[in-house]
Amino acid sequence: MKQSKLFKVVVILYAITVVFWLTLIVISKYYLAEESTVSFLKLLTQIPLMVIPLVGGILGLKNSISWGGTKSIIGRSILFLSLGLLAWGCGMIVWNYYIFFTNIEIPYPSFADVGYVLGLFFLIFGVWQLSKVVGVNFALRTRRGKLLLLLIPLVVIGASIYLLVYVARGGVLIDTSGGYLKLFFDLLYPLGDVVNLTITVSIFLLSLRFLGGKYKVPILMLLAGFVMFYIADFSFSYTITVGTYYNGYYPDFLFTTTMFILSLGVVGFTSPGNGKKNGMPVSGIPKSPTIFNEILIKIIKRQELVMGQTAWDEAENIGGFAVDESRNSISFYDGDQKEIIDCLVLRYEELFGKASREVCKDAVRRVIAGMSPEEIPSTLK
């Protein structure tokens, strides 16, 4: 299924949800239905909150496989982000069981929290893996990057203490009146929110110089989704504390929007695949090995760690060289070797922006250290 079709599936589900919410608001405001009917319609708002992350997670797993799954950084990131969506959806299955088939109106804490907690851990790990793709590690080599890494957690923790403890929970962090299980989740969720927001803000600010390419929009969607997650959880905690929450209240729409944005993010990571070759064809007798052979193979292998088989697919589209069966060496045939290397680096850059170029430069840093500036391909200077 093409990326555009995958987007349409998720967008249509969310569009239907928005129409339903708007209809519910009109019915409630103008008393167009009996109270019992309105109450039942409010319960139905929990169904999209279950379906959207399940669909997004399944489609995301498909994308993860195309990136090599656990064998590549992108594959692992999309895998765990998708598992996070699926775990959240499973938590909503349990939540919906309680509200539709038992007399428990707000099942917290309950077995539903198992799905939510697993989802939280999966999402955190997934976004942490994503930080390795967008150039955060390169930003941390600078004084500015290290300063930001120090300041961001302090700001997020300070803001979170105010919002999640003083505003949302009335200044009470530890409350044993609801039992120790509830206390455990009362502490775990805010902690997860702080970690999530810290990583998200750090990734965004530290990757500003490097973020780009074809997958810039899906990455920004994922980061926006995590910010929305924080806002939704704050709204839920606040309305629970003041006693105004009910199924179908505005925090549920915020959570639904969060799952929609995160689903769009993982769906947007459709692998570019192996397109039609448009580079220089391989023909004739291979040229004698030079230092450029080593440079090219190191670049491809380092990119393979990031994007899996896609790194080799993109290299094949360049042409002008051939890779041996063991993928340990390459042979140049036609064209200028420096030009071929530049073409490949630029092709990777089209996917993930300047971060991809930095990966290439880092892969061959020691190799080119002994070369004169004139010998070094322009994209690696």
C-alpha positions, 0 to 999 in steps of 0.5 A, spaced: 500 500 500 502 506 498 504 512 503 498 516 500 493 510 501 496 509 508 495 516 510 488 516 507 486 510 512 488 514 518 485 521 516 478 518 514 478 515 521 480 521 524 475 525 520 469 521 522 471 522 529 471 529 528 464 529 525 462 525 531 464 529 536 461 536 533 455 532 532 455 530 539 456 537 541 450 540 537 446 535 540 448 536 547 448 544 547 441 544 544 438 538 547 436 534 541 436 527 544 434 524 551 440 525 556 440 517 556 442 517 549 447 523 550 450 519 555 451 513 550 453 517 545 459 520 549 461 513 551 462 511 543 467 517 543 472 511 546 471 507 540 475 511 536 480 512 541 481 505 541 481 504 533 486 509 531 492 507 535 490 500 533 490 501 525 496 506 526 500 501 530 499 496 525 501 500 519 507 502 522 509 495 524 509 494 516 513 500 515 518 498 520 519 491 517 521 495 510 526 499 514 529 492 517 526 492 523 530 491 529 536 491 524 536 499 523 535 505 527 529 507 523 526 500 523 527 500 531 524 507 532 518 505 528 517 498 531 517 501 538 513 507 536 508 502 533 508 497 539 506 503 543 500 505 539 498 498 539 499 497 547 495 504 548 489 501 543 489 494 547 489 499 554 483 502 550 480 495 549 480 494 556 477 501 558 471 500 553 470 493 556 469 496 563 465 502 561 460 498 556 460 491 560 460 493 567 458 498 572 465 502 572 464 509 569 472 511 570 476 504 571 482 507 574 486 504 576 485 497 572 488 492 567 487 498 562 493 501 565 497 495 563 496 497 556 497 505 557 504 503 561 507 499 556 505 504 551 508 509 554 515 505 555 515 503 548 513 510 545 519 513 550 524 508 547 522 509 540 523 517 540 529 516 543 531 511 537 529 517 533 534 522 536 539 518 533 537 519 526 536 527 526 543 529 528 542 530 536 549 526 537 552 531 532 549 537 536 551 534 542 559 535 540 558 543 540 558 547 547 551 550 545 548 542 544 551 540 551 548 547 554 541 545 551 541 538 554 543 541 561 537 546 561 532 543 557 530 538 563 531 543 568 525 547 564 521 541 563 521 539 570 520 545 573 514 547 568 511 540 569 512 540 577 507 546 576 502 544 571 502 536 573 502 537 581 500 544 583 495 545 577 493 538 575 493 535 582 492 541 587 499 541 589 498 534 592 503 529 589 502 523 594 495 521 596 494 514 599 487 515 600 485 511 593 490 505 595 497 504 593 496 502 586 493 508 584 499 512 588 503 508 583 500 510 577 499 517 579 507 517 580 508 513 574 504 517 569 507 524 570 514 521 570 513 518 564 510 525 561 516 529 564 521 524 560 517 524 554 517 531 553 524 532 555 526 527 550 521 531 545 524 538 546 531 536 546 530 532 539 527 538 536 532 544 539 538 540 538 536 537 531 534 544 528 541 545 524 540 537 521 533 536 520 530 536 513 529 531 507 523 527 505 522 525 512 522 531 516 514 532 516 513 525 519 519 526 524 515 533 526 509 530 526 511 525 531 514 530 536 508 534 535 504 528 537 508 527 544 507 534 545 500 533 544 500 527 549 503 531 554 497 536 554 492 531 553 495 527 560 495 534 563 488 535 561 486 528 564 489 529 570 486 536 572 479 534 570 480 528 574 482 532 580 477 537 580 472 531 579 469 534 572 472 528 568 467 523 564 467 519 558 467 523 552 470 530 555 475 534 552 481 530 554 478 524 550 478 528 544 485 531 545 488 523 546 484 521 540 488 527 536 494 525 539 493 518 537 492 520 530 498 525 530 502 519 532 499 514 527 500 519 521 508 520 523 509 512 523 505 511 517 509 517 514 515 513 514 514 508 508 520 506 505 523 509 499 524 502 496 528 500 490 526 505 485 528 505 478 536 506 477 537 513 474 545 513 475 551 511 471 550 504 469 556 499 470 560 496 464 567 495 462 573 493 466 573 495 474 578 500 475 584 499 480 582 500 487 583 507 491 582 510 497 575 512 494 573 504 494 574 504 502 570 511 503 564 509 499 563 502 502 564 505 509 559 510 508 554 505 505 555 500 511 554 506 516 548 508 513 545 501 513 546 501 521 541 507 520 536 505 515 537 498 513 537 495 506 534 502 504 542 504 504 544 499 499 538 500 495 539 508 494 546 506 493 544 501 487 540 507 484 547 511 483 550 506 479 557 507 476 560 501 481 558 494 483 558 491 490 561 484 491 556 478 494 559 479 501 558 487 501 565 488 504 568 491 498 566 495 491 569 496 485 568 502 480 567 502 473 564 508 470 564 515 471 568 520 476 569 516 483 568 523 487 562 525 483 559 518 485 560 519 492 557 526 492 551 523 488 550 518 494 551 523 499 546 527 496 541 522 495 542 520 503 541 527 504 534 527 500 531 522 505 534 525 512 537 532 511 544 534 513 543 529 519 545 524 513 551 528 511 554 528 518 553 520 518 557 520 512 562 524 514 563 521 521 563 514 517 570 516 513 573 522 518 579 518 519 580 515 512 580 522 509 584 525 515 590 524 511 587 526 504 589 533 501 582 538 501 583 537 493 582 530 494 576 530 498 569 529 495 566 536 496 560 533 500 565 530 505 569 537 507 
